[in-house]
Amino acid sequence: MSGNDMTASKKPKHDPIVLARLTGQLGDRETISKRCAALGDVIAEFLPDVFASELGFEIAVSYAGYEVGRYGQLISGLGGAMALADCELRNWSDQYAVVCDSPFIVTLVENMLGAVSDSIEEPEPRPLSRIELDVAAMVFDRISGVLKTAVSDGNGYEPVVGLAYNVEGRKTPENGSEDTFAAMVEMSVGIGPVLSSFYIVIPQYVLLKSTITAPKPANAVKSRKDWSEQLSEQVRRSKVTLQARIHLERQTLDTVSRLQAGDIIPFQDASDVRVDVTANGNKLYICEFGRAGARYTVRVKDTYGSEDELLQHIVG
């Protein structure tokens, strides 16, 4: 063994935890606990004002604790039936995530469509629809807005909130950010009888350099009319998949079992062919089957409810 090899083999290996503490990537529990609690208190104080001012109904928000760990593990440890958005705030953090239980978003959408909070039963956790994810993104934007005013220290930049998606569809980044030491702030949120949670996952090195201060009320709220109109417009502009169901002539089980490629099954209706158009399994329109040029079409003849009822069916 050469002298250089012996020297290299004698070099001590640094403990990654100690190295992370020395380089400001990892904080002690007392410091992280205080930063998470301070941030949670600010969000609990000002986020309800945003909802009351912009939506016209009350929510209850409270700080529910924190967890520490690796960035990716904290998110994956939350389980499924949640919505997530990857976010950043220039000159503060190029990486943080906002995650929310699905019942909170489902209940919020039901409120926006006119349901009474006290009459709403707590929905079962489930992956959110495209429309619900659009609303979740707007909620994440408001949470990020309060977060920004609490930590930016005069930073004039606005948060960049990514598209909301179901956490089941999350892909692991290849840049190594999943292994970053992070802290997760947990918040409880209630709308009427529905109690849910949302979370903010932040790298610890970002928290350690942050000065957390309560924002001025004027910075935390906007016009109720503006956001209500924005939410309503977002719901109405969201794309949904429609399905058309045509009733075919009844056949015996023996005949159905013997069908081969090229066989023909007649429509049940002899004249105008009735078509039921649905979305999310709910009937929306009664139509008739037809053709326009080279494309097959359906023509709307009647609806299964009012405009508001149709919106509720589609969202649900």
N, C-alpha and C positions, 0 to 999 in steps of 0.2 A: 504494500500500500504506500503510495507516495505521501509526501508531507502535506500536500494540498488536500488529498483525500482524507487524511487524518484530521486536518483542521476543520474540514467541512462536516465530518461525522461528529465532531465534538460541539458543534454549534447547537445551543439549546433551542428546542421547538417551543414557540410561543403558544400559550393556551389561547384558543380563539375567543373565549369569553373575556379574558383579561385584555387581549388586544382590542376587542370591540369597545371595552370601557375606556381604554387609554386613548382611542381615536375618536371618541364621542359618538359611536354608533349605538351604544347600549348604556342605559341609565340604571341607577339603582331603583328599587321598588318604591321607596319613599318619594323620590323626585317624580317618577312617572305617575304615581298615584295622585300627587298634588296637581300635576298638569292636566291629567284626565278629568279630575273632579272639577277643576276650574273651568275647563272647556265645557263639561257637561252642565255646570251651573249656568253658564252664559246661554247655551242652547235652550235649556229648560225655561229660562226667563224670557227670551225674545222670540223663539219660534212660535209659541201660541199667539203672540201679537200678530205675526205674519198671517196665520190662518184666520184669526178673527177679523183682521183688517181686510184681507183679500178674498176670503170665502164667505164670511158672515156666520160661521158657526165655531164653537169652541172646541179645542182639543186640550187635553192635559198631557204635559210633558215633564218627565223627571229623570234625573241621572240615576242609573241602575248599576253602576260599577264599571270595572275595566278588566281586561285580560292582557297578558303579554305573551309574545311568542314570535315565530317567524311569520312574515307577512302572508304568505300563501296558506300556511297551516291555520292561521286565525280565520281566514275566509272559508276554507273548506270545512273547518270544524263547526260551522254554523248549520250545516246540513242543507236540505233542499227547500223548495217552495218559497224562495226568496228572490227579490229583484236586486240587481247590483249595477252600479255605474262606476267606471274608472275615471278618476278626476285628477286635475292638477291646478295649482295656483302659482303663477310665475313669481319668482323671488321669495317663495315660501317653500313649496314642495312640488316636485314634478311627478309625485305619485301619492295618491290616497284614494280610498274607496268608500263609497256610501252603500250600505246594504240595508234592505228593509224587508220585514215579514210581509208576505202576500196579503194576509187579512186586513192590514192597515190600508193598503192601496185599494183593495176590493171595496172596503167600506167607504173610503173616500169617494170613489167613483159613484157608488150608490147614492151618497149624499148629494153629489153634483147633479145627479139625474132626478133629484127631488124626493128621495126617500127621507123619512123622519128618523133621526138617530135612535130614538128610544124604541122604535119598532123594528130595528135591524137586528137580526140574530148574528152571532159571531160566525163568519164564514170559515169553512174548512181550508187549511193551508193547501195551496195548489200552485202550479206554474201560472203565470199571468198571461193574459191574451195580449195581442199587439196593441190594442187600444189602451189597456191597463198599463202596459209598459210605457206608452207615450205619456200618460199621466204621472207615472212613477218618475220619469225623467224630469218633469217639471217640479215635483216634490223634492227631488235630489238637488235641483238648482236652488230652491229656497233654503234648504239645509246648508248648502255650500255658501250661500249668500250670508247667512248668519255666521258661519264658520269664518268666512273671509274677514268680516268686520271685527271678529274677536282676535284674530291672530296676525292680521296683515300689517299692523303698526304703520298706517298711512300708505300702504301699498295701493297704488291706483289701478292695479290690474284686476280683471274679473276672473273668477274661476272658470276653467274649461271642464264642463261636465259631459262625459261621453254618453253614448246611447245606453239606455237602460236595457238590460237583458236578464233572462232567468239564470240564476246561478248555476243551474244544471248544465248550461251551455258554455260555461267559462273555460277558456283555454289557458294553459300554463305558459306565461311569457318565457322566452328563451334568453332574456338578458340578465338572468340571475337575481332579479328583483324579488322573486318569491322568497329568497332566503334572508332578506333584510329583516333585522330586528324591528319589531313593530309593537304598537299598543292599540287595543281596540276599545273605544268608548262605547258603552251600551246605554241606550236611552229607552225608557218606557214611554209609550204614547197611547192615549185613549181617546176614542171618538164614541161618545155615548156609552153603551155597554161593552164595546169591543176594546179589549186591551191588547196591544201589540208592542213590537219593539223595532228600533232601527239602530244601526251600528255605523261607526266611522273608524276605519282602519288607517292608522298613520304611522309612518316610519318613526322610530324612537329618536333618531338623530334630529328629525324635524321638530319634535316636541321639545327636545332639550334646548334648542336654540330659540324657542318661541316665547314671546311675552304675551300672555293672554289677558285681555282687558274687555270689559263690557262695552258693547257698541252704544252709540247714541240711538235712542228710539227711532229717530227719523231715518237712520241708515238701515233699519231692519224691516221696515214695512213699505209697501207700495199701495196703490189704489186697489180696493176690493173689486171695483168694476173691471179694472184692467186684467187682473188675473182670472176672474170668473169668466170673462169673455174669451181669454186666451185658452183656458181649459175647455170651455164649450167648443171653441173652434177646433182645438186639437182633436177632441173626440169625434167631431163631425167629419174632419178631414182624414182620419185614420182609415186605412184600407182594410177591408174584410174580404174573406173568401165566401162567395155565394155558391150554393149547390142547388141544382134543379132536379126534382124527382118526378118522373113520369110513370104513371101506372100502366102496366102491361097486361095483356089478356091472361086470365087465369089458366094455368096448365096443371095437369096431374103430376104428381111426384115422379111417376114412371116416365112421362114425357120429358120432364126437366132433366132427369138423370141420363137421358139418351141424346141430349142436344150435342151437335157437333159444329165445328167451325163452318160458317156459311148458312146455317139454319136461320130462319126468320121468326121472330116473335112479334105478333101484331100489338099495336097500342090498344088499350082497353076502350078508349073513346073512338066512336066511329066517325065523328065530324071534327069539331075543334078539340084538339088534344089538350087536356088540362095538365098543368105543370105546377107543382108546389115548390116555391123558391125558399130556401132556408139559409140561415147563418148560425153557426155555433149550435146546431141542432134545433133551432127555434124557427117556426114557420113565419115568414114575413109577407109573402105575396102569393096571390092566386094568378097564374098566367096561362096563356095559351101558346102552344108550340107553333113555330113558323119558320120562315126562311127569308133572309134578305141577301140577295145576290148569291155569293158562294158560301155564306155563313148561315148556320142554323141559329135561330134566335128564340126568345120568349117575349111575349107581349103582356105587360101588366094589365090585369082586368080588375083586381080588387086587392085589398090589404087585410092583414089579420089584426089590425089595431091602429091607434093614432100614431103620430110621428114620435111622441115621447115614449109610447109603449114599444115601438119598433126599436128605438135606440137602446132601451133597457134590455130587450131581447138580444140585440146584437152584442152588447157589451158583456152580458151574462154568459 
